[in-house]
Amino acid sequence: MQTVFVAEGGTKIEIPNPDDFRTKAGDYAPSLTSVFYNPNMEFCRDISVSVVQVASKIFKNIWACDPLAGVGVRGIRYAKEVKGVRRSVVNDISNEAFELINRNVKLNELESLVEARSADANIVLHENQGRFNFVDIDPFGSPARFVSAACSALSRKGVLALTATDTAPLAGTYPKTCLRRYGAMPLKVEYRHEVGARILAGFVQRIGTMHEISLTPILTHATLHYFRIYLIANRGAQRTDQALEKIGFISHCKACLRRNLTYGIAASLPKTCECGGKLTHAGPMWLGSLIDKQFTLSFIEDLSMRNFRLKHEELSLLSRCAEEAEGPPTFYDLNELAASAGTRPPKITELIAKIRSEGYFASRTHFSDTGIRTDAATDGIKKMVSGL
């Protein structure tokens, strides 16, 4: 295997030569490599570094685990770039990956902080029950089969980070696959990616209940081909019961664009909308906040002091997340609103200003360039669209 050296943040990494793993069209395909490394995830890894740094101020000493490490870039960056990381366990079942991880640990002089492992990810997590206060599940595909083991590895308080690249099932393209993997039905509507993120959060929360852990999202973003979610964990039956109260369903009316929220895993769902249209249901899913504003502002503060190559784009995303953090579940698409109101779409900034002038919450959303998150009633929003 031919390798090359790259830099991410303040870390040097040896990776498989990208020129050896290209499709017929000439594109680099990480899935073809013998040891996984995706350069497109540098954006996500940069944000993760800031999340771990903020977490280290809460938990003082961070014990981190990257159980699906590939070349080891995530776990090694945490040890190299975060002040307060006491130990980072970096694991991959592949022997080739294990050798490359060890070389990368030595390259960054991190032998005292990083423990390299080569075993099944779930075995590593179960062997370290209650040890880690930061667990990062970053698989190729769905994280579903690793969540229970990750919960067992979390300490009494900590953060669980998850990546899901199976966005098509979660966003409603393959509903049966979503039902098999996550025990929930998706919804192919304008806010389908938010639904997918909420299904992922709800699934994790339900698995957490088996371990008497509440897992509350503090940052969620949908970027390119993946969902990324960070959840703060607290053990205790009472906290878990309180979190479960925010699990429920979204019922959507395609005729008038209304959407109803019903809380409860075994809730009775309405069949028809007040306009007479048929309601389509999605869930169970997390109906609480996907983003904590204060945490996100802390991530922005840390990231703004770093010299990352993609810093401008990363801060732009986090700023949009902070803007929408205190809004309600689901958002409206500007073009769908205009079509339903029988008019041309106004400027999105003008509509947001109009909604706010009426005393309602309104913001843009990172889930869609044409999305508006607001607590104003559907009919009221359409009237505002018609009046602009």
Residue pairs with C-beta under 8 A, 6 or more apart in sequence:
1 16
1 17
1 20
1 34
1 35
1 96
2 16
2 17
2 20
3 14
3 15
3 16
3 17
3 100
4 14
4 15
4 17
4 18
5 12
5 13
5 14
5 15
6 12
6 13
6 15
6 39
7 13
8 42
8 45
8 46
8 73
8 77
9 45
9 46
9 49
9 77
9 80
9 81
9 306
9 308
10 80
10 81
11 73
11 76
11 77
11 80
11 81
11 108
12 104
12 107
12 108
13 37
13 71
13 72
13 73
13 76
13 104
13 107
14 71
14 100
14 103
14 104
14 107
15 35
15 37
15 71
15 100
16 33
16 34
16 35
16 37
16 71
18 28
18 39
21 28
21 29
21 30
21 32
21 33
22 28
22 29
23 29
23 32
28 39
30 36
30 37
30 38
30 39
30 40
30 140
31 140
34 94
34 96
35 70
35 71
35 92
35 94
35 96
35 97
35 100
36 70
36 71
36 97
36 140
37 70
37 71
37 73
40 224
40 225
41 138
41 163
41 226
42 309
42 310
43 223
43 310
43 313
43 314
44 163
44 223
44 226
44 228
45 73
45 74
45 77
46 303
46 306
46 308
46 310
46 311
46 314
47 219
47 221
47 228
47 299
47 303
47 314
47 317
47 318
48 74
48 77
48 78
48 136
48 161
49 77
49 78
49 81
49 82
49 306
50 299
50 302
50 303
50 306
51 159
51 161
51 219
51 230
51 299
52 62
52 64
52 78
52 82
52 85
52 134
52 159
53 81
53 82
53 83
53 84
53 302
54 295
54 298
54 299
54 302
55 62
55 133
55 134
55 158
55 159
56 62
56 82
56 83
56 84
56 85
57 84
58 157
59 133
59 134
59 155
59 157
59 158
60 84
61 84
61 85
61 86
62 78
62 82
62 84
62 85
62 86
62 87
62 133
62 134
63 86
63 87
63 88
63 89
63 131
63 132
63 133
63 134
63 155
64 75
64 78
64 79
64 85
64 87
64 88
64 89
64 132
64 133
64 134
64 135
64 136
65 75
65 88
65 89
65 91
65 124
65 125
65 128
65 131
65 132
65 134
65 135
65 136
65 153
66 72
66 74
66 75
66 78
66 88
66 89
66 90
66 91
66 136
66 138
67 89
67 91
67 121
67 122
67 124
67 125
67 135
67 136
67 137
67 146
67 150
68 91
68 92
68 121
68 137
68 138
68 139
68 146
69 75
69 90
69 91
69 92
69 97
69 101
70 92
70 97
71 97
71 100
71 101
71 104
72 90
72 92
72 97
72 100
72 101
72 104
72 105
72 114
72 116
73 104
74 90
74 136
74 138
75 88
75 89
75 90
75 114
75 136
76 88
76 90
76 101
76 104
76 105
76 108
76 110
76 114
78 85
78 88
78 134
79 85
79 88
79 108
79 110
79 113
79 114
80 108
80 110
85 113
86 113
87 113
87 114
87 115
88 110
88 113
88 114
88 115
89 114
89 115
89 117
89 124
89 128
89 132
90 101
90 105
90 114
90 115
90 116
90 117
91 116
91 117
91 118
91 119
91 121
91 124
92 98
92 101
92 117
92 118
93 118
93 119
93 120
93 121
94 118
95 118
97 118
98 116
98 117
98 118
101 116
102 116
105 111
105 114
105 116
117 124
121 146
121 149
122 145
122 146
122 149
125 135
125 146
125 149
125 150
125 152
125 153
126 149
126 152
126 153
128 153
129 152
129 153
130 152
130 153
130 154
130 155
130 156
131 153
131 155
132 153
132 154
132 155
132 158
133 154
133 155
133 157
133 158
133 159
134 158
134 159
134 161
135 150
135 153
135 154
135 158
135 159
135 160
135 161
136 161
137 143
137 146
137 147
137 150
137 160
137 161
137 162
137 163
138 161
138 162
138 163
139 146
139 163
139 165
140 165
141 165
141 166
142 164
142 165
142 166
142 169
142 181
143 162
143 163
143 164
143 200
144 181
144 182
144 203
147 162
147 203
147 204
147 207
148 207
148 210
148 211
150 160
151 160
151 207
151 208
151 210
151 211
151 213
151 215
151 233
152 211
154 160
154 211
154 213
154 233
156 234
156 235
157 232
157 233
157 234
157 235
158 232
158 233
159 218
159 230
159 231
159 232
159 233
160 204
160 215
160 230
160 231
160 233
161 228
161 229
161 230
161 231
162 200
162 204
162 228
162 229
162 230
162 231
163 226
163 227
163 228
164 170
164 196
164 200
164 226
164 227
164 229
165 225
165 226
166 177
166 181
167 193
167 196
167 222
167 225
167 226
167 227
168 174
169 175
169 177
169 178
169 181
169 182
169 186
170 178
170 182
170 186
170 195
170 196
170 197
170 199
170 200
170 227
171 186
171 188
171 192
171 193
171 195
171 196
172 178
172 186
172 187
172 188
172 189
172 192
172 195
172 196
172 282
173 188
175 185
175 186
175 188
178 184
178 185
178 186
178 196
178 199
179 185
182 199
182 200
182 202
182 203
183 203
183 206
183 284
184 199
184 202
184 203
184 282
184 283
184 284
184 285
185 281
185 282
185 283
186 192
186 195
186 196
186 199
186 282
187 195
187 250
187 252
187 280
187 281
187 282
189 195
189 252
189 254
189 280
190 331
190 332
190 333
190 336
190 368
190 371
191 330
191 331
191 333
191 367
191 368
191 371
193 222
193 227
193 367
193 368
194 222
194 290
194 329
194 330
194 331
194 365
194 367
195 250
195 282
195 285
196 222
196 227
197 220
197 222
197 227
197 229
197 290
197 367
198 250
198 285
198 286
198 287
198 290
198 329
199 282
199 283
199 285
199 286
200 227
200 229
201 215
201 217
201 220
201 229
201 231
201 285
201 286
201 290
202 247
202 283
202 284
202 285
202 286
204 215
204 229
204 231
205 214
205 215
205 243
205 244
205 247
205 286
206 244
206 247
206 265
206 284
208 214
208 215
208 233
208 240
208 243
209 240
209 243
209 244
211 235
212 235
212 236
212 237
212 240
213 233
213 234
213 235
213 240
214 233
214 234
214 235
214 236
214 239
214 240
214 242
214 243
215 231
215 232
215 233
215 243
216 231
216 232
216 234
216 243
216 288
216 292
217 229
217 230
217 231
217 286
217 288
217 289
217 290
217 291
217 292
218 230
218 231
218 232
218 291
218 292
218 295
218 296
219 228
219 229
219 230
219 291
219 292
219 295
219 296
219 299
219 318
219 321
220 227
220 228
220 229
220 230
220 290
220 291
220 321
221 227
221 228
221 317
221 321
221 366
222 228
222 366
222 367
223 317
229 290
232 295
243 288
244 265
245 263
246 263
246 286
246 287
246 288
247 263
247 264
247 265
247 283
247 284
247 285
247 286
247 287
248 261
248 262
248 263
248 264
248 265
248 267
248 283
248 284
248 285
248 287
249 261
249 262
249 267
249 269
249 281
249 282
249 283
249 284
249 285
250 259
250 260
250 261
250 281
250 282
250 283
250 285
250 287
250 329
250 330
251 259
251 260
251 261
251 262
251 269
251 270
251 273
251 279
251 280
251 281
251 282
252 258
252 259
252 279
252 280
252 281
252 282
253 259
253 273
253 275
253 277
253 278
253 279
253 280
254 277
254 278
254 280
255 273
255 275
255 276
255 277
255 278
256 273
256 275
256 277
256 340
256 378
256 379
257 332
257 336
257 337
257 340
257 378
257 382
258 273
258 274
258 275
258 378
259 330
259 378
260 270
260 273
260 279
261 287
261 329
262 268
262 269
262 270
263 287
265 284
269 279
269 281
270 279
271 278
271 279
272 278
272 279
273 279
287 329
289 325
289 326
291 321
291 322
291 324
291 325
292 325
293 322
293 325
293 326
296 318
296 321
296 322
296 325
297 322
299 318
300 315
300 318
300 319
300 322
303 311
303 314
303 315
303 318
304 311
304 315
308 314
317 366
320 364
320 365
320 366
321 366
323 363
323 364
324 331
324 363
324 364
324 365
324 366
324 373
326 361
327 361
327 362
327 363
327 365
327 373
327 374
327 375
328 361
328 373
328 374
328 375
330 373
331 365
331 367
331 368
331 371
331 372
331 373
331 374
332 371
332 372
332 373
332 374
332 378
332 381
333 368
333 370
333 371
333 372
334 345
334 346
334 348
334 351
334 370
334 371
334 372
335 345
335 370
337 345
337 372
337 381
337 382
337 385
338 344
338 345
338 346
338 385
340 382
341 382
341 383
341 385
341 386
342 386
343 385
343 386
345 370
345 385
346 385
346 388
347 388
348 364
348 370
348 372
350 388
351 362
351 372
351 384
351 385
351 388
352 362
352 363
352 364
352 372
352 374
354 384
354 387
354 388
355 361
355 362
355 372
355 374
355 376
355 381
355 384
356 362
358 376
358 380
358 384
360 374
360 375
360 376
361 373
361 374
361 375
361 376
362 372
362 373
362 374
362 376
363 372
363 373
363 374
364 371
364 372
364 373
365 371
365 372
365 373
372 381
374 381
376 384
